[in-house]
Amino acid sequence: MDFLSQLKIAHDNKGVFTGTTWLSSKGGNLESYSPVDGKLIATVNTVDKESYETVIQKAQEAFLRWRLWPAPKRGDIVRQIGDALRENKMPLGKLVSYEMGKSLQEGLGEVQEMIDICDFAVGLSRQLYGLTMHSERPGHRMYEQYHPLGIVGIISAFNFPVAVWSWNSMLSWVSGDVCIWKPSEKTPLCAVACMNIVSSVFEKNEVPEGVNNLIIGGREVGEWISNDKRIALISATGSTKMGKAVGAAVAARLGRSLLELGGNNAIIISKEADLDMALIGSLFGAAGTAGQRCTTTRRLIVHEDVYHIFKENLVNAYHQLKIGDPLMEDNHVGPLIDKDAVKMYVDAIGKCKQEGGNFVVEGGVLTGDGYESGCYVKPCIAEVENHFSIVQHETFAPILYLIKYKTLEQAIAIQNNVPQGLSSSIFTLNMKESEQFLSAAGSDCGIANVNIGTSGAEIGGAFGGEKETGGGRESGSDAWKVYMRRQTNTINYTDKLPLAQGIKFTV
């Protein structure tokens, strides 16, 4: 395919990369199959212990030089990466769509996120600010500053195979850190493409070898970097189960972790909502990316006065969804990532029915022409109670649960009564309701929206959630501080040495 050649993707691509060089490895081969048509796209090489050690050593050496580059100069490198991504937006967006299965529009949108975070990081490179404080001692000045951490390990998930890496890497690079990326083994070629794009910029600017690194492999490789004391920060995106394992390993060595884990996101639809807006937000939130976003809408909590009319409109909208090849722009929903995901989807439907769920839009696996990969499923809707165990669990698939409420207090309690706390939303034209939803007594999620859905976060705001979502924050606002260490400095510019708190010490 033309986009594969543009991105220098071939069947003999290696999977271990440092700076501008592909390394040889005896780790074995990993095949990437597209969920779109079930075909083998390419084969990559996985990392072994020897090549892993080479990458770590290169990264350590590069950090000693990279941290001394002025931050605005590092920012200029990121600016050039943003330009390179603009030039490669279409082919990279197509690869994201083809290897992961999301619609082409969403694939292109993901690359745009990468471009946006580059723009954000460029500006940030000139404002990595500290604070000054007044000292209680005369002739003293106090201030704080931020320094780079060192090596940042990035573990990313299949559903956003390039954007989440860029959130972490671009902020790390302007902060003066170096990065080692372990992408999902389900989407390795997107990572290979990113290395090819970035390496041309790094080579042209003589960036130290080892600032940008890639290691492809499975769970064992994730354990290597989680337990490696040489890696200052692990940023991990994935399931809550995975995050607990990573968090425990990193904490055991007193390292730092940034965890972006599961979501069980809800939209509250008030009786005073604009129901047309709510319908669009709910439809995209639940069916977009075939339900495989951490911010996917999984629960709709609808006021009893508008429940039946909204349910009817939603069912009609679901029947208009087009499911098929995500590279065809007329289709709304592409495939799940693989057959394991299909099995989880089928199992979840079965469990929901066992618990008493009433499906108003039936699910099922699609077969026949255009669905040969076996990964295409029907987005479905079930009327449930929030306490059902399957509703409490995050199923990474297009299953939407409908729940009825009477009062806003009840709706907020229902929304908060799940283990996860990532994204949330309310549709209402009542200012009191919106303010209550955003108050300390409202949503307990890291993201709370009014009159927009749960997905589609902009890079300008910090992204992340609470409870079993992990508590991490990435992307915008002051998330850059995660990638740096804070240092408090005090300067005495007098010829006396007074002690703090008025302590007297004489000899």
SESE-455671 format. One record per residue: residue in three letters; x, z negated, y negated of N, C-alpha, C in turn. Coordinates in steps of 0.05 Angstrom, whole numbers, plus 5000, padded with zeros to 4 digits. Layout:
<nodes>
alaXZYXZYXZY ...
</nodes>
This chain:
<nodes>
met501750005024500050005000501850004975 asp500950134954502650174931503449904918 phe501649704918502349454905504549304921 leu504749354947506749224963509549334956 ser509649594953512249714946513049644917 gln511149624899511749544872512949264870 leu512049094888513048814889515348774908 lys516348994919518648994937518048834962 ile515648854973514848724997515148925020 ala516748845040517249015064517048835088 his517148965112516848815137519348655144 asp521548705129524048565136524848365114 asn522848275098523548085077524447815089 lys526447705077527247435085525547235070 gly525646985078523846785066525346545054 val527946565052529546355041531046465017 phe530746354994531646474969532946264951 thr535146334938536246164918537346334895 gly536346284871537246424847536446714847 thr538246884857537747164859538447274887 thr538847094906539847174932538047094955 trp537447274973536147214998538147125018 leu537646895031539546785050538646845079 ser540646865096539946905125539246635136 ser537446635156536546385168535846435197 lys536146235213535446245242532846095247 gly531246065226528745905229526546045244 gly526746305249524646455262523046625243 asn521046755253519446935237516546835233 leu515446895210512646825204511247075196 glu509047135210507547385204505147315185 ser504747485166502447445147500347665153 tyr498047575161495747755165493747725143 ser492547945135490547935114487847865125 pro486447675112483747605121481747825113 val482648015097480848235087480248425110 asp482348515124481948705146483348625172 gly484548385173485848295197488548415204 lys489548585186492048725191494548565184 leu496648615199499248495192500348625167 ile500948455147502048565122505048585123 ala506348365131509248355133510148105148 thr512648095154513847875168516047755151 val516147485149518247355133519847165151 asn522247095142523946915156523546635147 thr523446445165523046165157525746015155 val525645795140528145655135529045485159 asp531645465164532745275183534245065169 lys535344865183536744645170539144735155 glu540644925166543045015152542445155126 ser540545335126539845475101538445285082 tyr536945085092535744875075537944725060 glu540044645074542244505061543644675040 thr543844935045545045115026543345125000 val540745135004538945144981539144884964 ile539144654978539344394964542044374949 gln544144464961546744454947546844634923 lys545744874926545645054903543944934881 ala541744814888539944694868541344464853 gln542744294868544244074856546344174836 glu547844374844549944494827548644624802 ala546444764806545144904784544044704763 phe543044484773541844284754543944174735 leu546444134744548444024727549044214703 arg548644474706549044664685546444714669 trp544244744684541644814671540644604652 arg541144354658540144134641541544134614 leu543844264612545244274587544544514569 trp543044704580542044924564540044804544 pro540144884519538044784500535244854509 ala533444674505530644714515529444974504 pro529845044478528745294468529945544482 lys532445524491533645744505532445764533 arg531945534546530545534572527745654568 gly526445584545523845694539523845994536 asp525946104526526146394523526246534550 ile527546404569527546514597524646524607 val523146314603520346304612518746514597 arg519346554572517946764557518347034570 gln520747094578521347344591519947364619 ile519647134633518147134658515247204652 gly514147094631511347164624511047464619 asp513047584605512947874601513148034627 ala514847934645515048074671512448054687 leu511147824685508547794698506447974686 arg506548014660504648204647505048484659 glu507548564663508148824673507248854702 asn507148634717506448634745503748514751 lys502048484731499548344735497748484755 met497548744754495748884773496748874801 pro499248944807500148934835500248654846 leu501048454830501048184840498248084844 gly496348144826493548064830492348184855 lys493148434861492148564885493248434910 leu495848354909497048214932495647944937 val495147794915493747544917491047584931 ser489647784922486947844933487147924962 tyr489148094969489348194996490447985016 glu492347825007493547635026491847385028 met490547305006488947055007485947105012 gly484947325001482147395006480247354982 lys481247254960479547224936479047494923 ser476947504907476247754894478547854876 leu478548114871480648224854480548104827 gln478148064816477947934790479147654789 glu478747504811479947244813482947264817 gly483847464832486747494836488147564810 leu486947734794488047804768487847554749 gly485747404752485447164736487546954742 glu488346944768490446764776493146844763 val493747094763496247194750496047134720 gln493647164708493347104680493946804674 glu493246634693493946354691496946314689 met498346464705501246454705502346534677 ile501246744667502046844640501446634619 asp499046514621498246314602500146064603 ile500845974626502645744628505345804618 cys506246054621508846134609508646114578 asp506446204567506146184538506145894529 phe504645734544504545444537507345314539 ala508845384560511445264564513445354543 val513245604534515045694513514745524488 gly512245474479511745304456512745014461 leu512244924486513044654493516044614491 ser517544824496520444804497521644714470 arg520044734449520944654422519644394413 gln518244254432516944004424516743804446 leu519043774461519243564481519843304466 tyr517843194454518142984434518342704446 gly519742524431519642244437518442094413 leu518741834413517641674391519841494379 thr519441414354521141214342519540964337 met520940734341519640474338521240304318 his519840114304521239934287522439704303 ser524939644298526239424312525739154297 glu525638944312525438674300528138574289 arg530238724296532938644287533738814263 pro534738694242535538854219537939044226 gly537839284214540039474218539939604246 his537739604259537439724285535239944284 arg535740144300533740364303533140394332 met530540414338529640454366528140714368 tyr528640854390527141094396527141154425 glu525441344434525441424462525741724463 gln526941814485527342094489526942154519 tyr526542414525526042494553528342674562 his529142624587531242784600530142904626 pro531343124635530343244660530843064684 leu529143094704529342934728531543024747 gly531643284753533443394773532043604789 ile531843574815530543774833527543694835 val525843894831522943864835522144024859 gly521043894879519944034903517044094899 ile516244344904513444434899512244524926 ile510244384935508744454959506044564950 ser505444814954502944934944501145014967 ala498645054960496545124980495845414979 phe494445514999493945795002491845894981 asn490145724972487845824956488645914928 phe490845794917492045894893494945944898 pro495546164911498246204922500446254902 val499746304876501846344856501446164831 ala499046114823498445974798499545694798 val499045544819499845264820502945234819 trp504245424833507245424832508145464803 ser506745644789507645704761507145464743 trp504845314747504345084731506744894733 asn507744854757509944664762512644774753 ser513145024761515845134756516345184727 met514445294712514945354684515345094668 leu513744894673514144644659516744504667 ser517444524693519944414703522344554690 trp522244814688524544964677524944904647 val522844894631523344834603524244544600 ser523444374619524344094618527244064627 gly528344264639531144254648531544194677 asp529344194693529444154722529944414736 val530644394762530744624779528644584801 cys527744804813525444794831526044904859 ile524944774879524844874906521944894915 trp521145134921518245184927517845234957 lys516045064968515045114996512145204994 pro511645464995508945564993507445515020 ser504845565019503245555043504145775062 glu504445705088505245905108503046115112 lys500646065100498546265102498746485081 thr500346445060500646635039503546665030 pro505446725049508246725041509046965024 leu507647185027508447435013508047414983 cys506047254974505647214946508147074934 ala509246884950511646744941514046934940 val514247104960516447294960516247474935 ala513947564929513547734905514347584880 cys513647334877514347174854517447154851 met518847114874521747104873522947364863 asn521747584872522847844863522347884834 ile520147794823519547834795521347654778 val521647394785523147204770526147264771 ser527147354795530047384798531147594779 ser529547804773530548004755531047884727 val529347704718529647574692532047384693 phe532347234715534547044717537247184718 glu537347404733539847544735540747664708 lys538847774694539447894668540547694648 asn539547444650540347234631542447044642 glu543547104665545646944677544846654680 val542346614689541446344695542946244719 pro543845994719545345884742543945934769 glu545446024788544446064815543445794827 gly540945784834539845544846537745404828 val537145514805534945404788532245474801 asn532045704814529645794827530145824856 asn528545684873529045694902526445714918 leu526645844941524345874959525145794987 ile523445635000523845585029521145605042 ile520945785061518445835075518545705103 gly516345565109516245425135513745265137 gly513445125159511044965165511244675157 arg509744515171509544225165512244095165 glu513944165184516644045187518244065161 val518044305148519544355124518444175101 gly515844145101514643955081515643675085 glu516043595110517143325116520043305107 trp521543525110524343515101524543455071 ile522943595055523243555026521943295017 ser519843205031518542955024520442715028 asn522142735049523942515056526642545044 asp527142755029529842815018530342664992 lys532142474992532742314968533842484945 arg534842714951536042884931533943024914 ile531443014923529243144908527742924892 ala527842944866526842734848523842714848 leu522542944849519542954846518443144867 ile516443064881514943244899512143284886 ser511543534880508843614871507443744894 ala505443624905504143724929501143774924 thr500244014931497444094929496344154956 gly494144044964492944094990490843884997 ser490543835022488543655032489343365026 thr487343185026487842905022489542795045 lys489042885069490642805092493642865088 met494143115079496943195074498143025052 gly496542985030497542835007498242545014 lys496642425031497342145039499942135054 ala500542335070503042335085505342385066 val505042575048507142625028507642385010 gly505442275000505642044982507041804995 ala506441755021507641535035510641585039 ala511341825046514141895051515841875025 val514741975004516141974978516341684967 ala514241534970514241254960516241084976 ala516541145002518440995018521241015009 arg521941234995524641264984524641224954 leu522441114943522041064915522441314898 gly521541534908521541784893518941804878 arg518642034864516142084849514542294863 ser511942264861510142464873507942534853 leu507042784853504842884837502943004857 leu500642884861498842964883496243094872 glu495643334881493143474874491743534900 leu489743364907488643374934485643454933 gly484043354951481343454956479443404933 gly477343564933475243534913472543554927 asn470543414917467843424927465943434903 asn466143654889465143674861462143724859 ala460943594839458043614836457343714808 ile455143854806453843914780451143774779 ile450743624758448143504752446543694735 ile444143754744442443934728440043784718 ser440043734692438043564679435343724676 lys433243584673430643714667430743844639 glu432743774623433043884596435444084596 ala436144194619438244394620437244674613 asp439044844604438545134603438945234632 leu436645284645436845344674438145604680 asp438045794661439446044666442446004666 met443445854646446245784646447045624671 ala445445434678446045264701446145434727 leu444445634729444445804752447045964755 ile448046074733450546224734452846044741 gly452945814727455145624733455145524762 ser452745474772452545384800453345594820 leu452445844814452946064833455946124835 phe457246154812460146204813461645964824 gly460845724816462245484825462145454855 ala459945524867459545484896460545714913 ala460145964904460846194920463446324913 gly464446274889467046394881469246304899 thr471146494905473346454923472346364951 ala469946444957468646374983468746064988 gly468445914966468345624969471045494974 gln473245634968475845544975477545454951 arg476145354931477545234908477344934911 cys479444794901479144494901477044414881 thr476344594862474244534842471644664849 thr471344774873468844894881466444694879 thr464244794870461844634869460744594897 arg460644354906459744294934457044154934 arg456244024912453743884910452343954884 leu449744014886448044044862446043814862 ile446143654841444343424838442343494817 val439843554825437843684808435543494802 his434743474777432443304770429943394784 glu428343204793425943264808423943444794 asp423943424767421943584752422643884752 val425143954756425944244756427044324783 tyr426944144802428244184828427144434842 his424544464844423444684860423844954847 ile423544974821423945224807426845304808 phe428645104805431445174805432345254833 lys431245114853431945184881431045474887 glu428645544878427645814882429346024869 asn430145974844431946164830434646184844 leu435645964853438245954866438246114892 val436146064908435846214933435746514928 asn434246594908434046884901436746994893 ala438246834878440946924869442846954893 tyr442646764912444346774936443847034952 his441347114953440647354969441647604955 gln442547584931443747824917446747834918 leu447947624929450847624932451847844951 lys453947984942455148194959457648084971 ile457848104998460047995013461648225025 gly464248225020465848445031468648455020 asp469948675024472748725015473148624986 pro474748424982475048314954476448504935 leu477748704945479048904927477049094916 met474549094926472449254915470949084894 glu470949174869470049004848467048944849 asp465449094864462549044866461948804883 asn463848714900463348494918463948224904 his462148034909462447774897464047574913 val463847604940465047404958466747544979 gly469147454982471047555002471047385027 pro473147405043473247255068474346975064 leu474046815085475546565087478446635095 ile480246445092483046505095483846585124 asp482546465144483146535172480946435190 lys481246475216479146405235478946095239 asp481045955233480845655234478945565212 ala479045685189477245615167474345685175 val474045915189471345985198470245785217 lys471845685235470945485254470145225239 met471645145219470944905204468244945190 tyr467745185180465245255167462945225186 val463245355210461145345230460645065239 asp462744905244462444625252460944465231 ala461644505206460344355184457344415183 ile456644665187453744735187452344585210 gly453644585233452444445256452144155251 lys454144025239453943745234451743685213 cys451543855193449543815172446743825185 lys446244015202443644035216443143785233 gln445243685247444843455263444043205247 glu445143195223444542965205441842985191 gly440543225194437943255181437843445158 gly440043595153440143785131438144015136 asn436844095115434944315116436044565101 phe436744765116438045005104435945185092 val436045215066434245405052435545675049 val438145695052439545955056441345915080 glu440846055101442246015126445046135124 gly446946005138449646105140450046275165 gly452546345170453246495194455646665189 val456846755211459246925210458347215211 leu459547375194458747665192460447825211 thr459248025224460548205242459848495236 gly461248675248460648955244462549095225 asp461849325215463549485198464249335172 gly466849325166467749185142468448895147 tyr467548795169468048505175469748465200 glu471448655206472948655231474948415233 ser475748305210477748085211476447835223 gly473847815223472447575233472547335214 cys473247385189473547175170471347165148 tyr469447345150467247365130464847185139 val463947025120461646845127459646865104 lys457246765109455046765090455146505073 pro455246525047454746275031451946165037 cys451845905041449245785048448645535032 ile446045455033445045225018443445045036 ala444044785034442544595050441444365033 glu438944285037437844045024438743805041 val440043605028441243385042440843115027 glu441842905039442142645025445142605021 asn445942484999448742454992450242295012 his448942115027450341935045451042075072 phe450042315077450742455101453842465103 ser454842415127457842405130459042675123 ile457642895130458743165125458743225095 val456943105080456843135051459142985038 gln459842755049462042605039464742735044 his464842915062467243055070467443325055 glu469843405047470343665034470743875056 thr468844065057469144295075470044535057 phe472344655063473344865046472045125054 ala469545155046467845385053465445395035 pro463945615034461645645015459145515026 ile459145255028456745095036456044925012 leu453644965002452644814978450444624987 tyr450644374977448644164984446944114960 leu444244114965442344054944441243774947 ile441243624924440443344924438543304900 lys436443154904434443104883434942834870 tyr434442814843434742554830432342504810 lys432042244802429942174783431042104756 thr433141934755434241844729437141924727 leu438141944703440942024699442841824712 glu442141564709443841354721444041404752 gln441841474764441841534793443541774799 ala443341984782444842234786447842174784 ile448742024764451541954761452541794785 ala450841604794451641444817452041614842 ile450241814846450441994868453042154866 gln453442264842455842424838458342264844 asn458542024835460941864838461241754866 asn459141744882459241614908460241804930 val462741894925464242044946467141954943 pro468741994964471541904962473242054942 gln472442304936474142474918473242444889 gly475042534871474342504842475642714825 leu475342974832476743174817475143284793 ser473043444798471643574777468643514778 ser467343524755464543454753463343604729 ser460743614729459343764707456543674704 ile455443694680452643664675451643894658 phe449343994665447944184648445644044634 thr445744024608443643894593443843974564 leu441543984550441544034521440943774506 asn440943554521440443294509443143154503 met443743114478446343004470446742724482 lys444642564484444942294495445842314524 glu444742494539445442524567448342614570 ser449242804553451942904555453942684548 glu453342524528455142314520455242094541 gln452942034553452941834575454541934598 phe454342184605455842304627458942284622 leu459742304597462642304590463642024584 ser461941824584462741554576464141414600 ala465041174595466341014616464440954639 ala461840954633459840904653458841164666 gly460141384660459241644670461041744693 ser461741994692463342124713465941974717 asp466641934743469241804749471442014756 cys470942264750472742474757474842524736 gly477042654744479142724725478242944705 ile476243104714475143314697472143274695 ala471143274671468243244667467343444646 asn465543624653464643844636461743824628 val461043934605458243954597457644244592 asn455544334606454544614603456544824611 ile458344754628460044954643460244844671 gly461145004689461344924717463744744723 thr464144694749466444524757469044674760 ser468944934762471445084767472145244742 gly474645354742475445524720476745364698 ala478445174705479845014684481845174669 glu482045124643484045254626486745104628 ile488945244623491545114626492144924603 gly490744934581491344754558490744464564 gly488944404582488344124589489744034614 ala490243774616491543674640489543704663 phe490543794686488843844709489543644731 gly487443524742487743334764485443144766 gly485442974786483242794791483942524801 glu481942364806482342084814481542034843 lys481741784852481041694879482641864899 glu481341974919482742124940483742394931 thr483242464906484442704894487342664887 gly488242414886491042354884492042254858 gly490542294836491342184810493442354795 gly494242584805496242744792495142894768 arg496942984750496143154727498143374724 glu497243614723498943854720498044014696 ser499544214690498844424670499144324642 gly496944294626497044254598497243974588 ser496543934563496643674550499543564552 asp499843314559502543204562503443174591 ala502443344608503243344637506143394640 trp507443514619510343564621511943304626 lys510843084617512342834620512942754649 val511242854667511642804696514342914705 tyr515243134693517643264702520143174688 met519942954673522142844658522342544661 arg524642434655524942144656525142044627 arg523841814622523741704595526041504592 gln527341524568529541344562529141214535 thr529240954534529040804508531840744498 asn532340814472534940774460534840594436 thr536840424433537040254409539840284398 ile539940334372542540374358542840154337 asn545040014338545739814318547739934299 tyr546939964274548840084254549839874234 thr550039624243551139414227553739304240 asp554939104226557338974238556638704250 lys554038654255553138404267551638474293 leu551338264310550038314336547838104340 pro545538134325543337954330541938014357 leu540937804370539537854396536537864391 ala535137984409532238004408531037734414 gln528537704405526937464408528337224394 gly530237274376531437054361533336884377 ile534136974400535936814418538636774404 lys539736534406542336474395544336444419 phe546636574416548636564437551336564424 thr552636344424555236324411557236194431 val559836274427561936154443564136054425 
</nodes>
